[in-house]
Amino acid sequence: MTTHVPGARRPVPLVYTDEVATALAAGDPVVALESNVITHGLPYPDNAATARKVEQAVRAGGAVPATFGVDGGRILVGMADTDIERFAATAGIPKVSSRDLPVVLAAGTPGATTVASSLVAAELAGIPFFASAGIGGVHRGAETSMDISSDLIQFTRSKVAVVCAGAKKILDLGLTLEFLETHCVPVISYGFDDFPAFYCRSSGLRAPHRLDDETLIARAVETHWALGNGGAVLVTSPTTEEDAIDGDEIEAAIAQALRSAARGGVRGGAVTKDVMRAVDRATEGRSAAANAAVLVHTAEVGGRLAAAHSEYRRQENR
């Protein structure tokens, strides 16, 4: 029988798959993944197939994948294949960011985790590495709209290393880096000089730090936390040259879309939707394939870095 002491904080129910639980108990590498890419990415059944490819990429990198989901008032730490299929085939499962997590858990309804809520779940579950195609950031025009992704706020709160391909060029990437600097979030570019821009290899902005050695990245992550910091470390890796889309092509589409939006009186969040549609049209469908390629690439890199981090911890604890 479980006794709850009045006034004590109730634990959040976490349900681990056997594979994830075994790996964590042994100190083996695990990489957390979001489920938003299943429910709000490609149509069924391509979304389920892509989710499985992402998990396979984590395994290829040497780690165990743990795709998060929210269901029945619980956080799923790792999704069985039947869960992935169910989330992929079910219409209307909402995105659950960190602000939504308590409400959805209390209501017991299903939800797909975003970057921000996945970081909350990863820290609760004891998983130090998370991989995503790209993070949210400061939107263009944020000086008047205040449109800043909750991902950035969550980086300051969750003790997780985030592996990604930077952020999309539709954002203000200069201000995104400024925000991260202001909030003391380390940004490390793995094997590349620049901060990448999702399916564009470079944003045109230099990354604050470049490290080429996986063990050195693991040491930097552990040192950040040893210094008393309770937030994230951001590790970026650009998509492969063969999968990348030219940054000038994307920027031209963004500029044209912003001009059209201004002439049409489009404001707020609707501007971002207009810009994203313009980019899709400009790439003639290539953006969808590039998007999937980024997901797989960062998952594999995340697996490698998580494996290096796990080995580093083992060596340090001997």
C-alpha positions as CSV (number, residue, x, y, z in Angstrom):
1,M,0.0,0.0,0.0
2,T,1.3,3.5,-0.9
3,T,0.8,6.2,1.8
4,H,0.8,9.9,0.8
5,V,1.9,12.4,3.4
6,P,-0.3,15.5,3.4
7,G,1.6,18.4,1.9
8,A,4.2,16.2,0.3
9,R,4.7,16.5,-3.5
10,R,3.2,13.7,-5.4
11,P,5.6,12.0,-7.9
12,V,4.8,12.2,-11.6
13,P,3.9,8.7,-12.9
14,L,6.7,7.5,-15.2
15,V,6.2,4.3,-17.2
16,Y,9.4,2.9,-18.6
17,T,9.7,0.3,-21.3
18,D,11.8,-2.7,-20.1
19,E,14.6,-1.9,-22.5
20,V,14.9,1.7,-21.3
21,A,14.7,0.7,-17.6
22,T,17.3,-2.0,-18.1
23,A,19.7,0.4,-19.9
24,L,19.3,3.2,-17.2
25,A,19.9,0.7,-14.4
26,A,23.1,-0.5,-16.0
27,G,24.3,3.1,-16.8
28,D,24.1,2.4,-20.5
29,P,23.5,5.3,-22.9
30,V,19.9,6.4,-23.6
31,V,18.7,9.2,-25.9
32,A,15.4,10.9,-25.2
33,L,13.2,11.7,-28.3
34,E,10.0,13.8,-28.7
35,S,6.8,12.4,-30.0
36,N,5.6,15.6,-31.6
37,V,7.3,14.5,-34.8
38,I,5.0,11.5,-34.9
39,T,1.7,13.4,-34.5
40,H,2.5,16.7,-36.2
41,G,5.0,15.8,-38.9
42,L,4.3,13.6,-41.9
43,P,1.0,12.0,-42.7
44,Y,0.3,8.4,-41.7
45,P,1.9,5.9,-42.3
46,D,5.0,7.9,-43.2
47,N,5.1,9.4,-39.7
48,A,5.3,6.0,-38.1
49,A,8.0,4.9,-40.5
50,T,10.1,8.0,-39.8
51,A,9.7,7.6,-36.1
52,R,11.1,4.1,-36.4
53,K,14.0,5.3,-38.6
54,V,14.9,7.9,-35.9
55,E,14.9,5.2,-33.2
56,Q,17.1,3.0,-35.4
57,A,19.5,5.9,-35.9
58,V,19.9,6.2,-32.1
59,R,20.7,2.5,-32.0
60,A,23.2,2.9,-34.8
61,G,24.9,5.6,-32.7
62,G,25.3,3.1,-29.9
63,A,22.4,4.1,-27.5
64,V,18.9,3.1,-26.6
65,P,16.1,5.3,-27.8
66,A,13.4,6.6,-25.4
67,T,10.6,8.3,-27.3
68,F,8.3,10.2,-24.8
69,G,4.6,10.3,-24.9
70,V,1.8,11.4,-22.5
71,D,-1.1,9.0,-22.0
72,G,-3.5,8.1,-19.2
73,G,-2.0,10.6,-16.7
74,R,1.5,9.1,-17.2
75,I,4.7,10.0,-19.0
76,L,5.7,7.1,-21.3
77,V,9.5,6.8,-21.1
78,G,10.0,4.9,-24.3
79,M,7.2,4.0,-26.6
80,A,6.5,0.4,-27.7
81,D,6.0,-0.1,-31.4
82,T,2.2,-0.4,-30.8
83,D,2.3,3.0,-29.0
84,I,4.1,4.6,-32.0
85,E,1.6,3.1,-34.4
86,R,-1.3,4.3,-32.2
87,F,0.0,7.9,-31.9
88,A,0.8,8.0,-35.6
89,A,-2.6,6.7,-36.7
90,T,-4.7,8.8,-34.3
91,A,-5.8,12.2,-35.4
92,G,-6.1,15.2,-33.1
93,I,-3.4,14.2,-30.4
94,P,-2.3,17.7,-29.3
95,K,1.2,19.0,-28.8
96,V,2.1,19.2,-25.2
97,S,4.7,21.8,-24.2
98,S,6.1,22.2,-20.7
99,R,3.3,24.7,-19.8
100,D,0.7,22.2,-20.9
101,L,2.2,19.1,-19.2
102,P,0.5,19.4,-15.7
103,V,-2.9,20.0,-17.3
104,V,-2.7,17.1,-19.7
105,L,-1.3,14.8,-17.0
106,A,-4.1,15.8,-14.6
107,A,-6.8,15.3,-17.3
108,G,-5.4,11.9,-18.3
109,T,-5.6,12.7,-22.0
110,P,-3.0,11.7,-24.6
111,G,-0.4,14.2,-25.8
112,A,2.7,14.4,-27.9
113,T,5.8,15.9,-26.3
114,T,7.7,18.9,-27.8
115,V,11.3,19.8,-27.2
116,A,10.4,21.7,-24.0
117,S,8.2,19.0,-22.4
118,S,10.6,16.3,-23.5
119,L,13.4,18.1,-21.5
120,V,11.2,18.1,-18.4
121,A,10.5,14.4,-18.9
122,A,14.1,13.5,-19.6
123,E,15.3,15.1,-16.4
124,L,12.6,13.3,-14.4
125,A,13.4,10.0,-16.0
126,G,17.2,10.4,-15.4
127,I,18.1,10.6,-19.1
128,P,20.9,13.1,-19.7
129,F,20.8,13.3,-23.5
130,F,18.0,14.4,-25.8
131,A,18.0,14.6,-29.6
132,S,15.8,16.7,-31.9
133,A,16.1,17.9,-35.5
134,G,15.9,21.6,-34.5
135,I,15.0,23.8,-31.5
136,G,12.7,26.7,-31.3
137,G,14.1,30.2,-30.9
138,V,13.5,33.9,-31.0
139,H,11.1,34.7,-33.9
140,R,11.7,37.6,-36.3
141,G,9.9,40.6,-35.0
142,A,10.0,39.4,-31.5
143,E,10.8,42.9,-30.3
144,T,7.1,43.7,-30.9
145,S,5.4,40.3,-30.8
146,M,7.4,38.8,-27.8
147,D,7.3,35.5,-29.8
148,I,10.0,33.5,-28.1
149,S,9.9,29.7,-28.0
150,S,9.4,28.0,-24.7
151,D,12.3,25.7,-25.7
152,L,14.8,28.5,-24.8
153,I,13.2,29.0,-21.4
154,Q,13.3,25.3,-20.7
155,F,17.0,25.1,-21.5
156,T,17.6,27.3,-18.4
157,R,15.6,24.9,-16.2
158,S,16.3,21.3,-17.3
159,K,19.6,19.5,-16.7
160,V,19.8,17.8,-20.1
161,A,22.3,17.8,-23.0
162,V,20.4,18.7,-26.2
163,V,21.7,17.5,-29.6
164,C,20.2,19.2,-32.6
165,A,20.9,20.8,-36.0
166,G,20.4,24.3,-34.7
167,A,17.2,26.1,-35.5
168,K,15.2,27.1,-38.7
169,K,16.2,30.1,-40.7
170,I,12.7,31.5,-40.4
171,L,13.8,32.5,-36.9
172,D,16.0,35.3,-35.8
173,L,19.1,33.2,-35.2
174,G,21.3,36.1,-34.1
175,L,18.8,36.9,-31.3
176,T,18.4,33.2,-30.5
177,L,22.2,33.0,-29.9
178,E,22.0,36.2,-27.9
179,F,19.3,34.8,-25.7
180,L,21.3,31.6,-25.0
181,E,24.3,33.7,-24.1
182,T,22.3,35.9,-21.8
183,H,21.0,32.8,-20.0
184,C,24.4,31.2,-19.8
185,V,23.4,28.1,-21.9
186,P,26.6,26.7,-23.5
187,V,26.4,26.2,-27.3
188,I,28.9,23.7,-28.7
189,S,29.2,23.0,-32.4
190,Y,30.4,19.5,-33.0
191,G,32.9,19.3,-35.8
192,F,31.7,22.5,-37.5
193,D,32.5,26.2,-37.1
194,D,29.0,27.7,-37.5
195,F,25.7,27.5,-35.8
196,P,23.6,25.3,-38.2
197,A,20.1,26.3,-39.4
198,F,18.1,23.0,-39.5
199,Y,18.3,21.7,-43.1
200,C,20.7,24.5,-44.0
201,R,24.2,23.6,-42.9
202,S,25.1,27.1,-41.8
203,S,23.2,30.1,-40.4
204,G,26.1,32.3,-41.3
205,L,26.8,32.8,-37.6
206,R,29.8,31.4,-35.8
207,A,29.1,29.1,-33.0
208,P,30.5,30.2,-29.6
209,H,32.5,27.0,-29.3
210,R,33.6,24.2,-31.5
211,L,34.7,20.7,-30.2
212,D,35.6,17.8,-32.5
213,D,36.1,15.1,-29.9
214,E,33.1,13.2,-28.4
215,T,34.8,12.5,-25.1
216,L,35.7,16.2,-24.8
217,I,32.0,17.1,-25.3
218,A,31.1,14.7,-22.6
219,R,33.6,16.3,-20.3
220,A,32.2,19.8,-21.1
221,V,28.7,18.6,-20.3
222,E,29.7,17.1,-17.0
223,T,31.8,20.2,-16.1
224,H,28.9,22.5,-16.8
225,W,26.8,20.6,-14.3
226,A,29.7,20.2,-11.8
227,L,29.9,24.0,-11.7
228,G,26.4,24.1,-10.2
229,N,24.5,24.9,-13.3
230,G,21.0,23.3,-13.5
231,G,20.3,23.9,-17.1
232,A,21.0,22.4,-20.5
233,V,24.0,22.2,-22.8
234,L,23.2,22.7,-26.5
235,V,25.3,20.6,-28.9
236,T,24.8,21.3,-32.6
237,S,25.7,19.2,-35.6
238,P,24.8,20.2,-39.2
239,T,22.9,18.0,-41.6
240,T,25.0,16.2,-44.2
241,E,26.0,18.1,-47.3
242,E,24.0,15.8,-49.6
243,D,20.8,16.4,-47.5
244,A,21.2,20.1,-47.0
245,I,19.2,22.9,-48.8
246,D,21.0,26.1,-49.9
247,G,20.6,28.8,-47.3
248,D,20.4,31.7,-49.8
249,E,17.5,30.0,-51.5
250,I,15.7,29.7,-48.2
251,E,16.5,33.3,-47.2
252,A,15.1,34.7,-50.5
253,A,11.8,32.8,-49.9
254,I,11.7,34.2,-46.3
255,A,12.3,37.8,-47.4
256,Q,9.6,37.5,-50.1
257,A,7.1,36.0,-47.6
258,L,7.7,38.7,-45.0
259,R,7.1,41.4,-47.6
260,S,3.9,39.8,-48.7
261,A,2.7,39.4,-45.1
262,A,3.4,43.0,-44.4
263,R,1.4,44.1,-47.5
264,G,-1.4,41.8,-46.6
265,G,-1.6,43.0,-43.0
266,V,-0.7,39.5,-41.6
267,R,0.5,39.7,-38.0
268,G,1.5,37.6,-35.1
269,G,1.7,33.8,-35.3
270,A,0.1,33.9,-38.8
271,V,3.3,35.4,-40.2
272,T,5.3,32.3,-39.2
273,K,2.8,30.1,-41.0
274,D,3.0,32.2,-44.1
275,V,6.8,32.1,-44.1
276,M,6.8,28.3,-43.6
277,R,4.4,27.8,-46.5
278,A,6.6,30.0,-48.7
279,V,9.7,28.0,-47.8
280,D,7.8,24.8,-48.7
281,R,6.8,26.2,-52.1
282,A,10.3,27.5,-52.8
283,T,11.9,24.1,-52.2
284,E,9.2,22.3,-54.3
285,G,8.8,19.6,-51.7
286,R,12.5,19.1,-51.0
287,S,12.0,20.5,-47.5
288,A,10.0,17.5,-46.4
289,A,12.7,15.1,-47.4
290,A,15.4,17.3,-45.9
291,N,13.4,17.5,-42.7
292,A,13.3,13.7,-42.3
293,A,17.0,13.5,-43.1
294,V,17.8,16.0,-40.3
295,L,15.7,14.0,-37.8
296,V,17.7,10.8,-38.6
297,H,21.1,12.5,-38.6
298,T,20.7,14.2,-35.3
299,A,19.4,11.0,-33.7
300,E,22.5,9.1,-34.8
301,V,24.8,11.9,-33.6
302,G,22.8,12.0,-30.3
303,G,23.4,8.2,-29.9
304,R,27.1,8.6,-30.4
305,L,27.4,11.5,-28.0
306,A,25.3,9.7,-25.4
307,A,27.5,6.6,-25.7
308,A,30.6,8.8,-25.2
309,H,29.1,10.5,-22.2
310,S,28.1,7.1,-20.6
311,E,31.6,5.8,-21.1
312,Y,33.1,9.0,-19.7
313,R,31.0,8.7,-16.6
314,R,32.1,5.0,-16.2
315,Q,35.7,6.0,-16.4
316,E,35.3,8.9,-14.0
317,N,33.6,6.6,-11.4
318,R,36.3,3.9,-11.4
